[in-house]
């Protein structure tokens, strides 16, 4: 008879691989079932915080594509760029990244195995594959994406909400790549509600677009139109579509023996759609709940550490996409906004704390800019920039003591990233 595993993990992405890693470190017998053969391509911008990776006791340097030194926000005729002097944000390719975590997991890994059905009994779960194999485990972790077979089989996340995204990996001439080197660019007000992105990777650009309830063909046409403005041709480039799940807290993400993580649980960031951070976080929470012998507490753990934060994130997303110009004028130019979101990406703060920092710093930011404008009128733009640099650098030293991030002055360019 087939042996019974302590935990079966379906899906070898960041959530499943993280769960497998920490379960294996605790001495549990773990089986990972992955329908593809790793490394396999996965549509994903690949941006994440280097701080998130420090919870693993091994280096990710071999799979980091680039380290980001600036984040840019584009809307209309203006681009606002905020430097990241500590390069705390990095970009990865998911094929190598996922395989890297899984390679360190003390788990049995079977690839090219497609799960067809899951059923639960009183004391274990049974996983049946299309290949005719049957596996049994005490617990099951569903990490098989937004359209999770595991979730459907056991009746979880029936009321899920999805956004849509498409992405392409684009090889370009060195001159074009250099304009975007070591940079994340977010482009707003081209599709509602949603945004486009251009992420720099080692030898190409990752470009994409995501939106809630787009019209048929709207994503493709908008992406091509906007990328053309930036000198990026998408002719003969293959698009990869993928759903972005939205967690509202109303959907069940666990049963008596099955726990959903990452996109399977709907845990993409409600404002940005970013999913790697929350896949890793939920994967570890699921592992910790099982190791502690209290898997029933997993939904409460997710709600407490992720769900409440999501509620605030959904509120902020509503405000941002309804009033993008006001939010970017008052927010993106404020270096403390990028400070807040970098720390959110690092999981140092949650949305309530980030929002408190953003709105709380607004009076200080407006005061600094008013003083700088006055100095500019009296002494010219050079004096204005000197004052901005001096004040923000001083504040940056204080922020550096607290969180390791030094805000720097913002500056506005008229589409320097366009050709």
Steps between C-alpha positions, in 0.01 A plus 500: 500500500616856425667657805319783677694826496475756777424771246437500125569832328336555161695763305867593506473880484621734777213409736526125455880497497515713816253274681694191389827654617386583855304176538805303395723691739261398779556135413165429336469267204398723209398426142489777239299442183578744216321472166791653303866408488711755685634744413187607310390844382249683716341832402607744771668839520729350761548800728559431869687625802839356586393525865231234443767253393697530824264255673663225294847389618641486147598757240281609211783676317513233224140573395479880537469661156560859606507721808283808474641847565196707400121480475318715244133594478364626167171677437419723206797718407698451816717232654598516866808304600600418857847351554547191719856541628503175696385290198270310736264399218604233252351325197498127427386262230246266654629186325838521671369655822240231569741220416763656729277485808377151418857376451567577868187327630530167676212353310420236241425684177309351211484712185280468194214384724156658449253479787152407379305466824535527875278351769513506876428227753479528876873444549676572168474644148514309173653658189428344162698597190419490131785255461311252719707532817343531844673667795391528862599751764393619843470855368494669161627845398347638182753727329377443145412854399195718455306226318584245767384143439548434871264785593231380260527141617440576865257790451723792596503857358171461317427874498839611371558825310764524228685778320685427175854564382723431203877514488785459255874452533654728236860480373615842379814675372748608771421871446133443584577272793735759646219757528317269739798339673453419870163671506132422561260715298127515577271669243158621610179644354520298177245241614250514786530360756850369439852587389788396275853414599852477359746308717871479423654152496850383420473480120143605418196688626189357659200705387137449589158636581238407757144620558172407664229396253674613176308497172585226246830583332551813714807370681686405181416819309585730791827321572614524137400866471675612817814294445536653152529842667795367697674356195413141589366298208278207588477362148566125493512498882303230680253623765438300815163552668432427864222576752564707811290380794351750743452393862196655668494292817163344418635192322601185686873432463524186712306188592573247771807362320563731202665843512526737204798734459607774258284554194297189582383687811454823304785675677627743237564857615172694455667814366795376295404139425843389628486141621846360584518662845158374606557155353816465709328641809193277474713196418694550819182563702350175370817311591507653848135412563556136402827470692331641812222244466234767449420515126150614596651832608644573156202709371514719810876541458454608139219738589700655783831534315375550141122540479461812715785659307322410175185684608697822536682427173169462317389834638821667392471339155147641464620851585809475281330372186213745541730801543835398345621850413441640847653194665809510280539877537484479880632148544756395238692826531519451874812283558342363817231331289760288325662445839170363628442269205855367502451409865160349415669285233757399761217400738637741760170690512139425403254718307362683808855594602595593143190718463573667833853576382384628159223727628684593816804619306292706255501825707878471545549430130283797398689726742837391362387550141351841579827613656695357208275681250549829684877451496475418130321825428761699690816305422432286196445128438850404613439641849158336508648155426777557755244576770291196409807277509614636834160461670417157361850372570470614860162329534645201322766455767222473762299262284812297437543439870147365521452301181815496292354706215624850415247710310657725237363800311252439221528660161261534209598426143303530178505135399879441509428129456325549170706479189 
